[in-house]
Amino acid sequence: MNTKYLRLKEIIRNNSFFIIVLVTVRAYVLYFFNRIFHYHLQKKDFYKKLGYPLNLKKPQSLNEKIVWKKIYDRNPLLVIVADKYQVRSYLKKILGEEKAKEILIPLLYVTVKPETIPFEKLPNDFIIKANHASKRNIIVEDNHFDKKEIIKTCQRWLKTPYGLEKMEWAYQLINRKIVIEELLREEDGSIPKDYKFYIFHGKCKLACVDVYEVNNNVRSRSYFDERWHFLPIKKSKIIQGPKVIKPKNFGIMLELAEKLSKPFDHVRVDLYNLNGKIYFGELTNYEGSGTSKYEHQSVDFELGRYWKIEPGYWEE
């Protein structure tokens, strides 16, 4: 029986059609189960990961308000900024063509047909992304890649939803595409530092920097306030990083992050700083899908106090 099960599992894994059907059916089943049973699965997952019950009627913590946002906030801008392709138009509108061009990672190709990707015209290093999802990407370095496998994976991405089972509304309305961009690397080949700004009603209240050690496959994160004072904050499953020197252009990054955040009550603005040059990463509205656990629960509720949700606009 065990051998037959493993064989069946291997067949499904190697069959894109089965995977697409299974992923899609599972996503819709979980989505409708949540809707019908008053977000029971969301509440169960929330309690399991964070250790306290989810309150959607009067959300207090940052995580509770992120879940509230997933379920109730229907700001059409959320769809645009969640889209890894359309967010470029948002930056151009907010910053202007020239400024946006300065900070956008160069776009190499965009398509709805992965088989048309001109691999022979791409540089040795690049990154392939699904525009409607998070963490669906392929990094290519030194021109080492399997063309058939990339096309197969991209086709699978385009045919499967993302975030549906987690109630992440914004991703569902995105017109799916494959986006290829230049791969950012430091001179020594390392991944550039990733600066994340937690903005509430247009003002930064928390910042952090992720440092990656590629060789050891390790990521550490250091937290700071808006004036770059080190804060002893730690998230579960992420190594607490050391004090990091304040970037010379930190003020410019902060101003840029706050400007991009203006239409939103809360958003996390991610930027890269590569040899003093700022690049846009993404706008994150559903960080951790509302289940990011801090070592001290008080941090979750303290951050939640910065986010004011007007009462009377939702029902549980």
C-alpha positions, 0 to 999 in steps of 0.5 A: 500500500505504501509503495502504491501511495508513493507511486501515485504521489510521484505521478501526480507530482510529475503531471501538471494537469493533476497539480493544477486541478488539485491546487485549484479545487483545494483553494476554492473548497477552503475559500468557500468553507471559510465564507460559509462557516464565518472564517472558521479555518482563518480563526483556527489557523490564527489561534494555532500560530499566534496563541490568541483568538482572532477578533474580527469585530474589534481587531486590535493587533496588527495581525488581526487588522491584516486579516480584517483587511484581507476579508473586508477591504476592497480598495481597488488600489490593492489589486494594482499594487499587489500585481508585480507588473501593474505596480509599475504604473502605480509608481509612475503615477505617484512619483512621475515617469523619471523618478519611477524609472530610477528606482524600478528594477529593469523589466526584461520581458512580460508575457502570458505565454511562457513558451515565447520567452526569448531565453537567448536574448536574456542576460546571464542573470535574471529572475522570473516571477508570477505577477499574481503571487508571492514567492513564485519565482525562479532565479537564474544565475550564470545562464544555468537553467532548464528551459522546458522546466521553466516553461512548465512551471510558469504555465502551472503558475498561470493556471493556478490561483494564489491566496484564495484559501487564505482569503487574500482578496487582492490577488484574485483580480489580477490578470496573470502574467509572467514577469522577468526582471534583472537580478539585483546582486552586490559586487561580491554576488550577495543579495542586497539588503532588503529594507522594509518600512511599516507605514501607518496612515502615511507615517513610518512607525517601524523599519527593519532590514533583512540580510541574506547569507546565500552560502549558508541560506540564512536570513537575519532581520534587525528592527529599528524605529523611524529614527534608526534606533535599534529595537530588540524585536524578534519574529519567530523563525527569523534570526534576530540580526545585529545593529546595522549601520544607518544607510547614508540615504536612509532619509530619502528611503523613508521619504519615498516609502511614506510617499508611496504609502499615502493612499493606504491606511497601512502598508509595508514598503520594501526597498533595496539599497544597492551601493547607495542606489535605491530600488523598489521591491514591493508594497506588502498589504498582507504581511504573513497573511496576518499570522506573523508571530513576534517573540513578544505578543505585546509588539503585535498589539503595539503595532496594531494601535498605530492602525486606526480602522473606522468602526461601522464598515464591516460585519463579522 
